[in-house]
Structures are given as structure tokens and as C-alpha cells.
Amino acid sequence: MFQTFADVIDAFSSAEALAEAIGEKGVTVRQWRNRDSIPSENARRAQGHADHLARLKAEGISERAKSAAARKEAEPFEAEFT
């Protein structure tokens, strides 16, 4: 679905939105975008959240609802990495 790591990051309304979803700092996510690289320990979580947001967008769900859903959906993705 996404061609580059920057595409994954850009699926979110901001770097801070992705950072919040995966427990990182906004500045860190912006650095990933600039490098077009996400460290492997974060890449699967970021991809999972981006895929989920893309599905919501395809279903026509509002940006505000997407943010709330992304926070709610973070728990299963986080559980994979703990």
C-alpha cells in the first residue's frame, strides 16, 4: 500500500500524530521522514497504524474519528512489541 517510509509517516495528519500512536517524539518521526527510514523496531507498528488509518479513510471516516480510532487501536499493535 505504501511505497516509502515517508508515505507511512504522511498517512498521519502530522509527525506528532504518528509519534503519539507509537510512543515516540515528534522530532524523532520527522527525522525518520527526512531519512526515509524507520528503525525496524518501530516500522511494523508505524505500518500497522498507517494501514489502519488508510482503511478508515477509504471508509470515509472523519479525521477526528480516525485519530480517536488510532489511539484505541494502538493497544493491539503495542501488545505485539512488549
NORZI-V569131 format. One record per residue. N is the residue number from 0. RES is the residue in three letters. PHI is phi in whole degrees, 0 to 359 (* if undefined). Layout:
n->[N:N]
res->[RES:RES]
phi->[PHI:PHI]
This chain:
n->[0:1:2:3:4:5:6:7:8:9:10:11:12:13:14:15:16:17:18:19:20:21:22:23:24:25:26:27:28:29:30:31:32:33:34:35:36:37:38:39:40:41:42:43:44:45:46:47:48:49:50:51:52:53:54:55:56:57:58:59:60:61:62:63:64:65:66:67:68:69:70:71:72:73:74:75:76:77:78:79:80:81]
res->[MET:PHE:GLN:THR:PHE:ALA:ASP:VAL:ILE:ASP:ALA:PHE:SER:SER:ALA:GLU:ALA:LEU:ALA:GLU:ALA:ILE:GLY:GLU:LYS:GLY:VAL:THR:VAL:ARG:GLN:TRP:ARG:ASN:ARG:ASP:SER:ILE:PRO:SER:GLU:ASN:ALA:ARG:ARG:ALA:GLN:GLY:HIS:ALA:ASP:HIS:LEU:ALA:ARG:LEU:LYS:ALA:GLU:GLY:ILE:SER:GLU:ARG:ALA:LYS:SER:ALA:ALA:ALA:ARG:LYS:GLU:ALA:GLU:PRO:PHE:GLU:ALA:GLU:PHE:THR]
phi->[*:254:273:225:296:299:298:299:296:290:294:268:292:197:299:295:296:294:303:297:296:247:77:243:270:302:298:294:295:297:296:299:299:297:274:53:207:240:306:304:292:249:297:294:295:299:298:298:293:296:299:297:296:297:297:297:298:298:273:79:278:296:302:295:293:298:298:296:294:297:295:294:283:298:302:296:294:296:298:295:247:253]
